[in-house]
Amino acid sequence: MTVRRRQWADLPGPARAAVEEQTGPVVDIWSAEVGLTSGLAAHITTEGAAFFVKAAPAAAPVAGHLLRERTANQMLPPGIPAPRLLWTDDVAGWHLLVFEHAPGREADLASGSPHISAVVNAVAAVSVPCPWPGAPSITGKITSLLRQAEALLADSPAEYARYGPLVKALDMDQFDGATLLHADLHAGNLLVDGDRCQVVDWSMACRGAPWSDTALLVSRLIDAGHTPAEAEAVAARVPAWSSAPVDTVTALAATRTLFAARMAETGPRHLRAKRLRTAAACQAWVEYRTS
């Protein structure tokens, strides 16, 4: 279900004052009214400058995501194409983060899109040794996908029988590694401005095998209109893809198929149609890799 997002006026006075001490007085604000999480995510404009602000009460469920994003952004090496965290603090019981404004618009991931080259370059640039000591492993995310896939197999063993052996073959050890990963590369987190793409929202940042981010992007490309062959051809333009283990990628595609199908049944109603499209994209990928 969607939730009401916090708005600028919801911040305690001392928190707003602390932000404006860094940015200057706010003269214009744009913030989504609803979303998947309740934290503030707002574009603010001051006299002659623009910023992006995230904030949430320290006790809110979303606070953990903000803290991970804070840590990840503070650790990003200079060459990573991402807006930088300019200032952060905890004021009046709220976590506050102020970022550089990222120009551009959501990436068009469709086949033939002029954005694809910029996206490929950004994904390749992100694949560097993880600079964050103690970063969580992507195996946590993959395990969450696997649990939902296994639940669907248990509930509908006949309908999804052919996926069982593929899911069972998922080798979690293959995902472990020491490469920086964004772990949530979708069109909304890829902002394109001309020939440059910036990667935003590092709230799921982690470490893992270098090919993992690219593998997770493939189904997004298929969902956007690429054939599986075209999507893998795009993936092949990212150097890290060359190290992707064939059987593990196929197992991941099967696992994501079942995860999306499960979420289409049990997840938020407003996302169920989207989840079905994702499941269909992942299913097409499985068919391509196993035919």
GINORPE-V628348 format. One record per residue. N is the residue number from 1. PHI is phi in whole degrees, -180 to 180 (999 if undefined). NEAR is the number of other ideal C-beta (glycine too) atoms within 10 Angstrom. D_FIRST is the distance of its C-alpha to the first C-alpha in Angstrom with 2 decimals. Layout:
{{N/PHI/NEAR/D_FIRST} {N/PHI/NEAR/D_FIRST}}
This chain:
{{1/999/9/0.00} {2/-80/15/3.76} {3/-128/14/6.50} {4/-72/11/10.07} {5/-79/20/12.33} {6/-63/23/15.72} {7/-113/13/18.49} {8/-54/17/22.15} {9/-68/9/23.23} {10/-77/17/21.05} {11/-67/23/23.23} {12/-60/13/26.24} {13/-51/8/29.45} {14/-62/11/31.01} {15/-70/22/28.09} {16/-62/20/28.32} {17/-65/12/32.07} {18/-65/20/31.96} {19/-65/24/30.00} {20/-68/13/32.38} {21/-65/11/35.31} {22/-89/15/34.41} {23/-101/19/33.38} {24/97/15/35.38} {25/-58/8/34.21} {26/-79/17/31.00} {27/-112/10/31.82} {28/-155/9/28.66} {29/-140/14/24.96} {30/-129/10/22.09} {31/-145/17/18.56} {32/-64/13/15.18} {33/-77/8/13.65} {34/-133/11/9.93} {35/-175/15/8.62} {36/-79/13/7.14} {37/-127/19/9.64} {38/-95/17/11.40} {39/-71/24/14.84} {40/-71/26/17.16} {41/-140/19/17.93} {42/-133/21/20.66} {43/-87/15/23.69} {44/-121/22/26.58} {45/-122/16/30.06} {46/-116/15/33.22} {47/-66/9/36.77} {48/86/7/37.35} {49/-150/11/34.47} {50/-135/14/30.76} {51/-145/21/28.39} {52/-121/18/24.83} {53/-119/23/23.51} {54/-121/24/20.80} {55/-160/24/20.55} {56/-164/26/18.76} {57/-62/20/20.19} {58/-60/12/21.89} {59/-90/8/20.23} {60/-75/18/16.58} {61/-57/12/14.67} {62/-76/23/14.71} {63/-58/16/18.48} {64/-61/12/19.46} {65/-67/19/18.20} {66/-64/23/20.20} {67/-67/17/23.19} {68/-67/18/23.18} {69/-64/22/23.04} {70/-59/19/25.80} {71/-65/16/27.97} {72/-61/24/27.53} {73/-66/21/28.38} {74/-68/12/31.36} {75/-98/17/32.65} {76/-61/21/32.31} {77/-67/12/35.77} {78/-58/5/37.22} {79/-80/9/36.93} {80/-76/21/33.15} {81/-79/20/31.79} {82/-151/23/29.12} {83/-62/20/28.96} {84/-88/12/30.59} {85/-75/21/29.43} {86/-89/15/31.96} {87/-163/15/31.38} {88/-152/19/29.29} {89/-165/14/29.75} {90/-112/13/28.31} {91/-135/16/29.09} {92/55/15/28.44} {93/79/12/25.97} {94/-120/26/23.88} {95/-86/24/23.85} {96/-123/23/24.96} {97/-134/23/25.37} {98/-118/19/27.24} {99/-112/20/27.57} {100/-57/15/29.86} {101/-74/13/28.63} {102/-103/19/28.05} {103/-72/13/29.37} {104/111/16/28.40} {105/-138/11/25.49} {106/-54/13/22.93} {107/-64/25/25.00} {108/-93/16/25.77} {109/-96/23/25.84} {110/-67/14/27.40} {111/-60/14/30.74} {112/85/9/33.54} {113/-65/17/31.47} {114/-70/10/33.67} {115/-82/20/30.96} {116/-60/22/31.36} {117/-62/14/34.42} {118/-65/22/32.86} {119/-65/25/29.82} {120/-58/18/32.24} {121/-63/16/34.30} {122/-68/23/31.39} {123/-63/25/30.19} {124/-65/17/33.82} {125/-69/16/34.32} {126/-71/26/31.48} {127/-77/20/33.17} {128/-131/14/35.44} {129/-55/11/36.37} {130/-65/20/33.65} {131/-89/14/34.98} {132/-103/16/32.71} {133/-60/7/34.56} {134/81/7/32.33} {135/-60/19/29.42} {136/-65/16/27.07} {137/-87/19/27.66} {138/-66/25/25.39} {139/-59/20/26.17} {140/-63/13/23.35} {141/-65/19/20.80} {142/-65/25/22.79} {143/-62/13/22.98} {144/-64/11/19.21} {145/-61/20/19.29} {146/-64/21/22.30} {147/-61/12/20.96} {148/-69/19/18.21} {149/-63/26/20.93} {150/-66/18/23.33} {151/-65/14/21.01} {152/-67/23/20.75} {153/-62/18/24.52} {154/-69/9/25.12} {155/-79/12/23.18} {156/-133/14/24.63} {157/-63/10/27.86} {158/-74/5/29.72} {159/-64/11/27.19} {160/-116/20/26.71} {161/-57/10/30.17} {162/-69/10/31.35} {163/-84/21/28.60} {164/-54/15/29.60} {165/-63/10/32.67} {166/-67/22/30.97} {167/-64/21/28.14} {168/-63/13/30.79} {169/-81/13/32.75} {170/-64/21/30.14} {171/-100/12/32.30} {172/-62/13/30.35} {173/-62/9/33.55} {174/-68/20/33.58} {175/-87/24/30.53} {176/-72/15/32.18} {177/174/20/34.01} {178/-120/12/34.73} {179/-94/20/33.29} {180/-65/26/30.72} {181/-129/29/27.40} {182/-82/28/24.42} {183/73/20/22.30} {184/-152/18/19.59} {185/-80/23/21.72} {186/-132/17/19.82} {187/-55/19/20.85} {188/-69/11/18.81} {189/-100/18/20.58} {190/-124/27/23.94} {191/-103/24/25.52} {192/-106/23/28.74} {193/-134/12/31.57} {194/67/9/34.69} {195/-100/10/35.59} {196/-115/14/33.60} {197/-122/23/30.11} {198/-111/20/28.46} {199/-100/25/25.81} {200/-115/20/23.23} {201/60/22/20.54} {202/-95/27/22.36} {203/-74/22/19.80} {204/-116/19/20.15} {205/-55/25/23.90} {206/-163/25/26.10} {207/-123/23/29.34} {208/171/25/30.33} {209/-65/23/32.37} {210/-61/22/33.04} {211/-85/25/31.88} {212/-62/29/28.35} {213/-59/26/26.65} {214/-66/28/28.47} {215/-62/22/27.58} {216/-69/21/23.86} {217/-79/23/24.42} {218/-57/24/26.32} {219/-65/27/23.47} {220/-64/19/21.93} {221/-66/26/25.34} {222/-65/27/25.55} {223/-60/23/22.17} {224/-85/19/23.62} {225/123/15/26.73} {226/-70/26/29.13} {227/-73/14/30.87} {228/-55/21/30.68} {229/-65/9/34.25} {230/-65/15/33.52} {231/-63/25/30.52} {232/-71/21/32.75} {233/-66/12/35.49} {234/-65/21/33.29} {235/-58/22/32.41} {236/-66/13/36.14} {237/-80/15/36.70} {238/-93/24/35.05} {239/-52/13/37.89} {240/-63/19/35.78} {241/-63/22/34.83} {242/-63/11/38.42} {243/-96/12/37.90} {244/-70/21/34.94} {245/-73/15/35.98} {246/-56/8/35.90} {247/-66/13/34.93} {248/-70/21/32.16} {249/-64/21/30.58} {250/-63/18/30.77} {251/-64/25/29.24} {252/-65/29/26.38} {253/-60/26/25.82} {254/-66/27/25.79} {255/-65/25/23.44} {256/-68/26/20.90} {257/-58/27/21.36} {258/-71/27/20.49} {259/-60/26/17.61} {260/-65/26/15.95} {261/-64/24/16.98} {262/-65/23/15.57} {263/-68/20/12.08} {264/-66/19/12.49} {265/-89/13/13.18} {266/-118/13/10.94} {267/-82/16/7.93} {268/-54/13/4.54} {269/-59/8/6.56} {270/-71/11/6.80} {271/-104/15/8.14} {272/-66/14/10.40} {273/-64/10/13.29} {274/-63/15/13.36} {275/-63/19/13.48} {276/-64/15/16.25} {277/-64/15/18.13} {278/-63/22/18.01} {279/-61/22/19.30} {280/-65/17/22.00} {281/-64/24/23.04} {282/-67/25/23.40} {283/-63/20/25.24} {284/-62/19/27.61} {285/-66/27/28.26} {286/-61/23/29.15} {287/-60/12/31.43} {288/-63/16/33.13} {289/-79/17/33.78} {290/-112/11/35.08} {291/-81/6/37.11}}
